[in-house]
Amino acid sequence: MTNTIFDVEHESFHNFFECWLAEQNQHLQDLIIASKNNLYNGNPTTTAAANTNTSLRTLVERVVKHYEQYYEAKSRWVKQDVLRMLSPSWTTSLEDAFLWIGGWRPSMTFHLFYSKSGLQLEARLTELIEGLGTGDLADISQHQLMQVDHLQRRTVKEERDITEKMAKQQESVADTSTVELSHVITELMSANGGHEHEVEADRVESVLASKERGLEEILQRADSLRLKTLKAITHILTPIQAVHFLIAAAELHLRLHDWGKKEDASSRGNSS
């Protein structure tokens, strides 16, 4: 009965994820329109500019809230079946190759930020040399860079702590209790013609449950850091800069998913 419930809920999360992706794509279109309609005018003190910033901030908050809803939903499913959440079937093989504890590395946020700001800096270099502001990620102040650097240091430290915790949890699969139990089960199966004893089966379930609780705690902490990092960097940026950053984040996520689906379809075609 339990397995049936997990299958239904697993399928439900898969459906949720597909709907969430469709909404992310719509948010991407909204962000792109906002970036094109709100070009930097060099005078951020006007009433019109203040109204624009309010509008952009509202859009940024809506998009960040969408990410928050994803992690809230994921948290509920993690408590029900952490193993499937760590090995998601709704991601592609390409995405799986870059997974860190069931999702993207929080430190990737900073690589994304510097890559996008570098591309925009290259594209708007002439304007910046002439002393004209661009308003996008090329136009980052020294104070903002210091804030990003401090955030990166804190995030990398916490990411390493979580990685170490995960390593210890993975090593626990070979601890004394598990090794002893696996030997006892093998002996009983030999004595009983290949069948586990019911009492020992309950003991196996108990041991594995304790391992899964540890994995659940680590995955929840990893997801919390992912969301916290995303929120923090958007708070450092101006509204229009946050729009450009969120565009880059959505584009990378959606395009990797699309490319991965094509790769998987091609692999299936070649193996048939």
Helices and strands as residue ranges (DSSP letters): H 2-37, H 47-80, H 82-86, H 93-96, H 108-123, H 125-129, H 142-171, G 172-174, H 176-191, H 198-236, H 239-271
